Amino acid sequence: MRLKPEGAPERVARFARAARVAPCICLAACVSSSHQLIGTARAPIPADQVQLYTEAPLRPYERIAVVSASSKRSLSFTFEGKAEVVVRRLKEEAGKLGANGVLLEGISDDAGAAISADVGTGYEGPRGTIDLGVGASTLMLQRYGRAIAIYLPER
C-alpha cells in the first residue's frame, strides 16, 4: 500500500495554475514589435503593401503611430539580415494599423546576451599531469528600429 504525502493535492493544484499561466508569460515575452498611436488607425493592410521611406515623402501624409521593432528571436546572424528582420517587423506592425508607409527614423545595435560553453578534463598519472580544455563564446547582438507609420492618400 502506497501512502500519499500530506499536501499533495495542494501542490498539484499549484502546479496546474502555474502550467496555465506559463504560456501567457512566454507569449508576452515573445513580442518583438510595438506601437504608440499618434493618429487614427485604419483597416489593416498586408505588410508587403507597406512602402519604406528613409526621407519624408514630398506629398502630404498622415501620421498614424510610432512603431518599434527588434531582431530578437530571429535566426539571422549577419547585420544585414538583422536589419531586414527589423524592417519587415516594422512594416508588419504598420500594416496592422492600416499604414501604407513607414518613415524610418533609425536602426541601432545593442549588445544582447553572451553565450559561452567550455569543457575540460584532467589526467594525473605516474609521469605527470595532463589538463585539456576547449571553450567557445559569442556575443549575440540585437538590432532595434524605430519608424513613423504613415498613410499616404492615393493620387
Beta strands, then each sheet from edge to edge (+ up, - down):
strand 1: 33-37
strand 2: 51-53
strand 3: 62-70
strand 4: 101-125
strand 5: 128-151
sheet 1: 1+ 3- 5+ 4- 2-
end
